Amino acid sequence: MIEFLFFNKAISEKFIALLRQNNIDWIEETEAVQEAINIKISEDIGDALWDELDDFYEILTAEDQLLLEQNVNDDDLVSTAGIYLQLADGKQTIAKIKPDVMNRMLEVISIDEFNDFIETIVSSVENPDDTPICKPEVIA
């Protein structure tokens, strides 16, 4: 399943409208940690449609963030970003990251590359492997 996270219902509804328009089934869940809206769809979609969803999600994420910031009191304003982590046992958690670090990373790698990177780290933590990365070459 591919997951899309929203913090504002109205923004998530815009995304759902695009899913409906393209006859894509989805599952909507409310995330327990921050009561965010998590939209899940099958990974079995074409590349062109995936690109359209991904591009639209990026636009909506910016809108969602702006609305989230507007609803925070100035006294409570904290600049933060988070990465959703899906664990093998089905639990979810959020890793908080400084927004400037996240923005710098996303300036040089795609969101897909970033997600692959995070999935590799999560998998490595859940399934430790202490074998050397580089093994010396045996010369005969």
C-alpha positions in Angstrom: 0.0 0.0 0.0 1.1 3.6 -0.7 0.2 6.0 2.0 -0.5 9.7 1.8 -0.6 11.8 5.0 -2.7 14.9 5.6 -3.4 17.1 8.7 -6.4 18.9 7.3 -9.7 17.1 6.3 -10.4 19.6 3.5 -7.0 19.0 1.9 -7.4 15.3 2.1 -10.8 15.6 0.4 -9.1 17.3 -2.6 -6.8 14.3 -2.9 -9.7 11.9 -2.5 -11.5 13.7 -5.3 -8.6 12.9 -7.6 -8.7 9.3 -6.5 -12.4 9.2 -7.4 -11.9 10.8 -10.7 -9.4 8.1 -11.6 -11.5 5.2 -10.1 -8.9 4.4 -7.5 -10.0 2.6 -4.4 -8.6 3.9 -1.1 -8.7 3.3 2.6 -8.9 6.3 5.0 -7.6 6.0 8.5 -7.0 8.4 11.3 -3.5 8.2 12.7 -3.4 7.7 16.5 -0.3 9.8 17.3 -1.3 13.2 15.8 -4.8 12.4 14.5 -3.6 12.9 11.0 -5.6 11.5 8.0 -3.8 8.6 6.3 -5.0 7.7 2.8 -3.9 4.3 1.5 -4.0 3.1 -2.0 -2.8 0.0 -3.9 0.7 0.1 -5.3 -0.8 -1.4 -8.5 -1.2 1.8 -10.5 0.5 2.9 -13.7 3.5 5.1 -13.8 1.7 8.1 -15.4 -1.0 8.0 -12.8 1.5 7.6 -10.0 3.3 10.7 -11.3 0.1 12.6 -11.3 -0.8 11.6 -7.8 2.7 12.3 -6.5 2.8 15.8 -8.1 -0.7 16.6 -6.7 0.3 15.3 -3.3 3.3 17.6 -3.2 1.1 20.6 -4.0 -1.5 19.6 -1.3 1.3 19.0 1.2 2.3 22.6 0.9 -1.3 23.7 1.3 -1.7 21.4 4.3 1.4 22.7 6.0 0.3 26.3 5.5 -3.1 25.6 7.1 -1.4 23.7 9.9 0.9 26.6 10.6 -2.0 29.1 10.5 -3.9 27.1 13.1 -0.9 27.2 15.6 -0.7 30.0 18.0 2.4 32.1 17.6 3.4 31.2 21.2 3.2 27.5 20.2 4.9 27.9 16.8 7.5 25.3 16.4 9.3 24.6 13.1 9.5 20.9 12.6 9.1 18.2 10.0 8.5 14.6 10.4 8.9 11.3 8.6 6.3 8.7 8.9 7.8 5.2 9.6 5.9 2.1 9.0 7.3 -0.8 11.1 7.2 -4.4 10.2 4.8 -5.2 13.0 2.3 -2.7 11.6 2.9 0.1 14.1 3.6 3.6 12.8 5.8 6.3 14.4 7.1 9.7 13.4 10.7 10.7 13.3 11.0 14.5 13.8 13.6 16.2 11.6 14.7 19.8 11.4 12.8 21.4 8.4 15.9 23.0 7.0 17.7 19.6 6.9 14.7 18.0 5.2 14.4 20.8 2.7 18.1 20.5 1.8 17.8 16.8 1.3 14.8 17.2 -1.0 16.6 19.8 -3.1 19.0 17.1 -4.3 17.1 13.8 -4.2 13.6 12.9 -5.2 10.9 12.0 -2.7 11.0 8.4 -4.1 14.8 8.2 -3.4 14.2 9.7 0.0 11.5 7.1 0.8 13.8 4.3 -0.4 16.5 5.6 1.9 14.2 5.7 4.9 12.9 2.2 4.2 16.4 0.9 4.0 17.2 2.4 7.4 14.0 1.1 9.0 14.6 -2.4 7.6 18.3 -2.4 8.8 17.2 -1.4 12.3 14.5 -4.1 12.4 16.7 -6.7 10.8 20.3 -6.0 11.9 23.1 -7.3 9.7 26.7 -7.2 11.0 28.4 -8.5 7.9 30.9 -6.2 6.4 29.7 -4.0 3.6 32.9 -4.6 1.7 34.5 -8.0 1.8 38.2 -8.3 0.9 38.7 -9.8 -2.5 40.5 -13.1 -2.4 43.4 -13.2 -4.9 44.4 -16.7 -6.0 
